[in-house]
Amino acid sequence: MTDTDNIMRSIGQLTGSVETMHQSLTARIGDIKEDIRRLDGASNERMNRMEESLVRQITDQGEAVNKRIDGMEARVSDLEKEDKGIIREIAKFSAIGGGASAALVTAAIELMKKL
């Protein structure tokens, strides 16, 4: 075997080794890509579950807040009705008191005229 044959054989062996390394690296890169896809999918599913859970919690809390607001509106309406009733009573008593005062003043004026 000549030196050229040895060099050519060594180049062939080196080429074979490089091709084997390339195939191995390509396979590992494919495995890594698949792992990344799987992790990404799992992460997306987890985020979707968290989002759905948060939406449910917000909806539930929103309903509770709406019920509280409705209850407060009913209480405010009741207080307004009660307040209107009190205003009517005060107006009635004021009118009666005003009429009584006018009658007393008129009587007092008539008494003064006679004295």
Secondary structure, 3 states (H helix, E strand, C coil): CCHHHHHHHHHHHHHHHHHHHHHHHHHHHHHHHHHHHHHHHHHHHHHHHHHHHHHHHHHHHHHHHHHHHHHHHHHHHHHHHHHHHHHHHHHHHHHHHHHHHHHHHHHHHHHHHHC
